[in-house]
Amino acid sequence: MNSEKLVNIVVDALEDIKAYDIDVINVSKITSMFEYIVIASADSSRQTKSLANNVQEQVKAAGGRIYSMEGEQTGEWLLVDLGDVIVHIMLPVAREYYNLKALWSGQN
């Protein structure tokens, strides 16, 4: 599955469970490790977990592969590694503190 299709599946899965402030950043010119980062916000740790689970289910249903998932213990920041696409699902406090969008898009 190509990266653009995977990103579309991820964004749809996030929107299904009401994630907000979804950003898709093409990082292929910055790193060769992956092509896209998707960052989304959630209102609670329960919602971050539900969002991550929905992303995994939708990607698997489309024939994609999940390499790993991190952060389930606290739920403040979950990372879903899909190979060419890395998904960050964060509570607003963590998202503001780490400011991944600025870090990866060069908007410091």
Sine and cosine of phi, psi and omega as CSV:
sin_phi,cos_phi,sin_psi,cos_psi,sin_omega,cos_omega
0.00,0.00,0.71,-0.71,-0.01,-1.00
-0.98,0.21,0.31,-0.95,-0.11,-0.99
-0.89,0.45,-0.63,0.78,-0.02,-1.00
-0.90,0.44,-0.67,0.74,0.04,-1.00
-0.90,0.44,-0.65,0.76,0.02,-1.00
-0.89,0.46,-0.68,0.73,0.04,-1.00
-0.87,0.50,-0.69,0.72,0.01,-1.00
-0.88,0.47,-0.65,0.76,0.03,-1.00
-0.89,0.45,-0.69,0.72,0.00,-1.00
-0.89,0.46,-0.75,0.67,-0.02,-1.00
-0.88,0.47,-0.68,0.73,0.04,-1.00
-0.88,0.48,-0.67,0.74,0.00,-1.00
-0.90,0.43,-0.62,0.78,0.03,-1.00
-0.93,0.37,-0.68,0.73,0.00,-1.00
-0.91,0.41,-0.52,0.85,0.02,-1.00
-0.85,0.53,-0.55,0.83,-0.07,-1.00
-0.93,-0.36,0.42,0.91,0.17,-0.99
0.91,0.42,0.59,0.81,0.19,-0.98
-0.92,0.40,0.40,-0.92,0.02,-1.00
-0.69,-0.73,0.17,-0.99,-0.07,-1.00
0.78,0.63,0.77,0.64,-0.01,-1.00
-0.99,0.17,0.84,-0.55,0.04,-1.00
-0.87,-0.49,0.70,-0.72,0.09,-1.00
-0.90,-0.44,0.85,-0.53,-0.06,-1.00
-0.86,-0.51,0.83,-0.55,0.08,-1.00
-0.99,0.14,0.90,-0.44,-0.04,-1.00
-0.92,-0.40,0.29,0.96,-0.07,-1.00
-0.90,0.43,-0.39,0.92,0.04,-1.00
-1.00,0.03,-0.16,0.99,-0.02,-1.00
-0.98,-0.18,-0.61,0.79,-0.05,-1.00
-0.61,-0.79,0.44,-0.90,0.07,-1.00
-0.98,-0.19,0.05,1.00,-0.04,-1.00
-0.97,0.25,-0.56,0.83,0.02,-1.00
-0.39,-0.92,0.24,-0.97,-0.08,-1.00
-0.98,-0.19,-0.57,0.82,-0.08,-1.00
-0.72,-0.69,0.52,-0.85,0.19,-0.98
-0.87,-0.49,0.75,-0.67,0.10,-1.00
-0.92,-0.40,0.81,-0.59,0.01,-1.00
-0.88,-0.48,0.74,-0.67,0.00,-1.00
-0.65,-0.76,0.45,-0.89,0.04,-1.00
-0.95,-0.31,0.46,-0.89,0.04,-1.00
-0.67,-0.74,0.34,-0.94,-0.07,-1.00
-1.00,0.06,-0.31,0.95,-0.06,-1.00
-0.45,-0.89,0.27,-0.96,0.04,-1.00
-0.91,0.41,-0.53,0.85,0.07,-1.00
-0.89,0.46,-0.66,0.75,0.01,-1.00
-0.93,0.36,-0.63,0.78,0.02,-1.00
-0.86,0.50,-0.67,0.75,0.01,-1.00
-0.92,0.40,-0.67,0.75,0.03,-1.00
-0.90,0.44,-0.65,0.76,0.03,-1.00
-0.89,0.46,-0.73,0.69,0.00,-1.00
-0.89,0.47,-0.66,0.75,0.03,-1.00
-0.90,0.44,-0.66,0.75,0.01,-1.00
-0.91,0.41,-0.65,0.76,0.06,-1.00
-0.85,0.53,-0.75,0.67,-0.01,-1.00
-0.87,0.49,-0.72,0.70,-0.02,-1.00
-0.88,0.47,-0.70,0.71,-0.04,-1.00
-0.93,0.37,-0.62,0.79,0.02,-1.00
-0.92,0.39,-0.70,0.71,0.04,-1.00
-0.88,0.48,-0.68,0.73,-0.01,-1.00
-0.88,0.47,-0.49,0.87,0.00,-1.00
-1.00,0.04,0.01,1.00,0.02,-1.00
1.00,-0.05,0.17,0.99,0.02,-1.00
-1.00,0.10,0.10,-0.99,-0.05,-1.00
-0.87,-0.50,0.67,-0.74,0.10,-0.99
-0.98,-0.20,0.85,-0.53,-0.01,-1.00
-1.00,0.06,-0.65,0.76,0.06,-1.00
-0.21,-0.98,0.23,-0.97,0.10,-0.99
-0.63,-0.78,0.71,-0.70,-0.03,-1.00
-0.80,-0.60,0.50,-0.87,0.13,-0.99
0.99,-0.16,0.14,0.99,-0.05,-1.00
-0.90,0.44,-0.45,0.89,-0.08,-1.00
-0.88,0.47,-0.76,0.65,-0.04,-1.00
-1.00,-0.10,-0.57,0.82,0.00,-1.00
0.98,0.19,0.06,1.00,0.01,-1.00
-0.96,0.26,-0.54,0.84,-0.02,-1.00
-0.52,-0.86,0.93,-0.36,0.06,-1.00
-0.95,-0.32,0.67,-0.75,0.04,-1.00
-0.88,-0.48,0.79,-0.61,0.07,-1.00
-0.90,-0.44,0.89,-0.46,-0.02,-1.00
-1.00,-0.06,0.91,-0.41,0.01,-1.00
-0.93,-0.36,0.33,0.95,-0.02,-1.00
1.00,0.03,-0.99,-0.11,-0.01,-1.00
-0.97,0.22,-0.17,0.99,0.01,-1.00
-0.77,-0.64,0.79,-0.62,0.06,-1.00
-0.93,-0.38,0.79,-0.62,-0.05,-1.00
-0.94,-0.35,0.81,-0.59,0.06,-1.00
-0.92,-0.39,0.86,-0.51,0.05,-1.00
-0.89,-0.45,0.88,-0.47,-0.21,-0.98
-0.73,-0.68,0.50,-0.87,0.22,-0.98
-0.96,0.29,0.49,-0.87,-0.07,-1.00
-0.82,0.57,-0.60,0.80,-0.01,-1.00
-0.90,0.44,-0.72,0.70,0.02,-1.00
-0.92,0.39,-0.65,0.76,-0.02,-1.00
-0.89,0.45,-0.68,0.74,0.01,-1.00
-0.91,0.40,-0.68,0.73,-0.04,-1.00
-0.90,0.44,-0.74,0.67,-0.07,-1.00
-0.99,0.11,-0.42,0.91,0.10,-1.00
0.71,0.70,0.82,0.58,-0.03,-1.00
-0.88,0.48,-0.56,0.83,0.00,-1.00
-0.85,0.52,-0.74,0.67,0.01,-1.00
-0.92,0.39,-0.63,0.77,-0.01,-1.00
-0.87,0.49,-0.75,0.67,-0.09,-1.00
-1.00,0.07,-0.39,0.92,-0.01,-1.00
-0.98,-0.17,-0.02,1.00,0.05,-1.00
0.97,0.25,0.40,0.91,-0.01,-1.00
-0.99,-0.16,0.78,0.62,-0.02,-1.00
-0.96,0.26,0.00,0.00,0.00,0.00
